[in-house]
Amino acid sequence: MTIETARTRPLSVDTLLIPSLREGRKSQTRCLSELENINMEPDRWENHGIYPSTSGDGLYAWMKDRDGGRMITVKCPLGVVGDLLWIRERWICPKQLGGTYVREKALYRADIATEAEAERLARLHGGWHPAHTMPLALARIWQRITGLSVQRVQDISEKDAKAEGIADAEGGLGYLHYTDPLVICNPIKSFSSFWQKTRPDSWERNEWVWVVAHESYEKGGEEL
């Protein structure tokens, strides 16, 4: 199928990780969508795999209640392997006549090098819009899903933490600690600091997440 016929869905990516995504260093993303009920009591559940539905409408995680033994299914909100993701990021774009957006006029927070310039643009345009509000017309980054699974966030390996796109510490002797830039740490500690910075308490609760593996896809390229 082509970009015009492939199933596409949005995926919000934090500004801090957009550079590694554009550079091809980020090939995994963890997200919490549709797992809110499970994560009310994350220790209560265990995962029994992720399977396609018999009706062909997507992938489902099979979750077993440790207490009662009942099994429930949770549909993956991001599609299936081969589907395309358009990346949402923090943005600004003035509307044109007729209320439409023109991508060439869009500004993306990840491209702004300094806080001072970001604040100046925010004052000029009425603030940066959060990633989840970005319309498809402004998407500049596309990814193709190569794998899907479910796990608890603390189960991440060093290899997968690197695949999340964490940044090198200054000097390249370790990885950035996202809440204390003076600290140099290993990949898992770096990712955990990023997760705690952007999703307070989720790491300590060891919540369930979708693990989405993806690769760069050029819109308008060859057929899939």
C-alpha positions in Angstrom: 0.0 0.0 0.0 1.0 3.6 -0.4 1.0 6.6 2.0 -2.4 7.4 0.6 -3.9 4.1 1.5 -1.9 3.0 4.6 -3.5 3.2 8.0 -2.1 6.2 9.8 -2.3 7.4 13.4 -0.7 10.2 15.4 2.0 9.7 18.0 3.0 12.5 20.3 6.8 12.7 21.0 8.3 15.0 23.6 10.3 17.9 22.4 13.4 16.6 24.1 13.4 13.5 21.9 12.5 15.0 18.5 16.2 15.6 17.6 17.1 11.9 18.1 14.1 10.9 16.1 15.0 13.1 13.2 18.6 11.8 13.4 17.5 8.2 13.3 18.7 7.4 16.8 15.2 6.9 18.2 13.5 3.7 17.1 11.3 2.9 20.1 8.6 4.8 21.9 6.7 3.9 25.1 3.2 5.2 25.7 0.4 4.8 28.2 -2.7 5.2 26.0 -5.7 3.0 26.7 -3.9 1.3 29.7 -5.3 3.7 32.3 -7.6 1.2 33.9 -4.9 -1.4 34.1 -2.5 1.2 35.6 -4.9 2.0 38.4 -3.5 -1.2 40.0 -0.5 -2.1 37.9 0.8 -4.8 40.2 -2.5 -6.6 39.9 -2.1 -7.6 36.3 0.2 -9.8 34.2 0.5 -9.8 30.4 -0.2 -13.0 28.5 0.8 -11.7 25.1 -0.4 -9.5 22.3 -2.5 -11.0 19.5 -4.5 -10.0 16.5 -8.3 -10.1 16.8 -10.2 -12.7 14.9 -12.2 -9.9 13.2 -9.0 -8.3 11.9 -9.6 -4.9 13.6 -6.2 -4.7 15.4 -4.0 -6.0 18.1 -5.0 -6.7 21.6 -3.0 -7.2 24.8 -4.3 -10.0 26.9 -4.1 -9.1 30.6 -4.8 -11.5 33.4 -6.0 -10.4 36.9 -3.6 -12.0 39.4 -6.3 -11.8 42.1 -9.5 -13.0 40.4 -8.0 -14.9 37.5 -10.2 -13.1 34.9 -8.7 -12.2 31.5 -9.4 -8.9 29.7 -8.2 -7.5 26.4 -6.9 -4.0 25.7 -6.8 -2.8 22.1 -3.6 -1.2 20.9 -4.4 2.4 20.0 -1.5 2.6 17.5 -2.4 0.0 14.9 -0.4 -3.0 13.7 3.0 -3.7 12.3 3.3 -1.9 8.9 1.0 1.0 9.8 2.3 4.5 9.7 2.6 7.1 12.5 2.7 10.8 12.0 4.6 12.5 14.8 3.0 15.2 16.8 5.3 17.8 18.4 5.0 21.2 20.0 4.2 23.8 17.3 3.1 27.2 16.2 1.5 28.1 12.9 -0.6 31.1 12.0 -3.9 30.3 10.2 -4.4 31.3 6.6 -7.5 32.7 4.9 -10.2 30.0 5.2 -8.8 28.8 8.5 -6.2 26.4 7.1 -2.6 25.8 8.1 0.4 25.9 5.7 3.2 23.6 6.8 5.9 25.9 5.3 4.9 28.6 7.9 5.0 26.3 10.8 7.5 26.6 13.7 8.5 23.6 15.8 9.7 23.9 19.3 12.4 21.3 18.8 14.1 23.5 16.2 14.5 26.5 18.6 17.9 26.4 20.2 17.4 28.8 23.1 14.8 29.4 25.7 15.0 33.1 25.1 14.1 32.7 21.4 11.3 30.2 22.3 9.8 32.7 24.8 10.0 35.5 22.2 8.2 33.4 19.6 5.6 32.3 22.2 4.9 36.0 23.0 4.7 36.8 19.3 2.3 34.0 18.4 0.3 33.5 21.6 2.2 30.5 23.0 3.4 27.1 21.9 0.7 24.6 21.2 1.0 21.2 23.0 2.0 18.2 20.8 -1.4 16.5 21.1 -3.1 19.4 19.3 -1.0 19.4 16.2 -3.0 18.7 13.0 -1.9 16.2 10.4 -1.3 19.0 7.9 1.7 20.1 9.9 3.3 16.7 10.3 6.9 16.6 9.1 8.1 13.3 10.6 6.7 9.9 9.6 7.5 6.5 11.1 6.5 3.0 10.2 5.7 0.5 12.9 8.0 -2.5 13.0 7.0 -4.1 16.3 4.5 -3.9 19.2 4.5 -5.3 22.7 3.4 -4.6 26.2 5.6 -4.5 29.3 6.1 -2.6 32.6 8.1 0.5 32.2 10.9 -0.5 34.6 11.5 -3.7 32.5 13.4 -1.7 29.9 16.8 -3.0 28.9 19.9 -0.8 28.3 19.6 -1.5 24.6 16.0 -0.4 24.5 16.7 2.7 26.7 19.2 3.7 24.0 16.6 3.0 21.3 14.3 5.5 23.1 16.6 8.2 21.9 18.1 9.4 25.2 20.9 12.0 24.9 24.6 11.6 25.5 25.9 13.5 28.5 28.3 16.4 27.7 31.7 14.9 26.8 30.2 11.6 25.7 31.2 9.7 28.8 27.7 8.5 29.6 24.1 9.6 29.3 22.1 12.7 30.2 20.2 12.8 33.5 17.1 14.8 32.5 16.4 16.3 35.9 20.0 16.9 37.0 22.3 17.8 34.0 25.4 17.6 36.2 24.8 13.8 36.7 26.2 11.3 34.2 24.4 8.0 34.2 23.8 4.7 32.5 21.1 4.3 29.8 18.3 3.0 32.1 18.9 5.7 34.7 18.8 8.3 31.9 15.5 7.0 30.5 14.0 6.7 34.0 14.9 10.4 34.7 13.3 11.4 31.4 10.1 9.3 32.2 9.9 10.8 35.7 10.4 14.3 34.4 7.5 14.0 31.9 5.2 11.5 33.7 5.5 12.0 37.4 4.9 8.9 39.6 4.6 6.5 36.6 8.1 5.1 37.0 7.7 4.5 40.7 4.4 2.8 40.1 6.0 0.7 37.4 3.1 1.2 35.1 2.3 -0.9 32.0 3.2 0.6 28.6 2.9 -0.1 24.9 6.4 -0.5 23.4 6.3 0.7 19.8 9.3 -0.1 17.6 9.4 2.1 14.5 11.6 3.2 11.6 11.8 6.3 9.5 9.4 6.6 6.5 9.7 9.3 3.9 6.2 10.5 2.9 5.7 10.3 -0.8 8.3 7.6 -1.2 8.0 4.2 -2.8 5.1 1.9 -2.2 5.3 0.0 1.1 
